[in-house]
Amino acid sequence: MKKSILKILRCPECGGLLSSICFVKDLGLLKCGKCGRVYPVHKNIIMLYPDEMIERIRDVRIVFKTILERLKIECNVKLDQ
């Protein structure tokens, strides 16, 4: 993922700026500076799904959970989600 994209990306929930908090190989996490939500990045695809969509789509929930669990361990990142 190109870091320049962070200048234009916004949180779909609150419109806050996103920052990179962890990247390991093809996985990463972006965090909203305003509301604190975390969004996974997988193979350069940034998953900016609103909360309501994540809850409705089973496959998206599974991918989110898998990425978050792996990066919590590899990056030693403490997440509220």
N, C-alpha and C positions, 0 to 999 in steps of 0.2 A: 504494500500500500504506500502510495506517495504521501509524504507528510503535508504537502501543499494542499491536499484535499481537506485537511482539518480546518483550513481557513474559511471554507464555505459550508461544511456540514453542520447541521443543527439537530438537536434532540427532537424527535417527533412528538414527544409528550409536552415539553415546555419551551422549546426553541433555544435552549442554552447551547453554549459552545462545547464541543467535544474535544477531549484530549486523550492521547495514547497513554495507557497505564502499564501495558505489558504486551510483549510480543515474543513468541517462541516458535521458531520455524514458520509454519503456515497458519498459526493461530495467534489471535491477539484480542485485546479488549480496549474499547473506547469508553470513557466515562464522561457524563455530562457534568460540567462545572456548576450548573445551577441546581438541578434536582438530584444529582447523584446516581441516576440510572446508569447501568452498564450494558454495553452492546458488544457482542462478539464479532470478530472478523475471522473468516475462514477462507483460506486460499484467495486472499485479496477481495473477498466479497464481504462488504460491511452490512450486517444484519440490523437495520434500523427499523425493526418492527415495533409498533406501539404495543403497550401492555395488553390491551384487549385482544389484539390479533394473536399474540403469543399464547394466550390462554385458550383460544379457539382452535389453534392448529397444533395437533398432537406432535407431528414431526418437528416443528419449529421448537417446541418445548424440549424435546429430546436433544436436539442439536445444541440449544442454549445451555442446557444442564451439563452436557458432556464437555463442552468447551470451557465453561466456568470452572468445573471441578478440576480439569487438567491444569488450567492456568493458575488456580489457587495454589496448587502444589508446586508447579515448576517455577513460578515467579514469587512465591511466598507472599501472595497478595491476599489481604483480608477484605472480603466483600460482604455487604449486608444482604445481598440477594441469595 
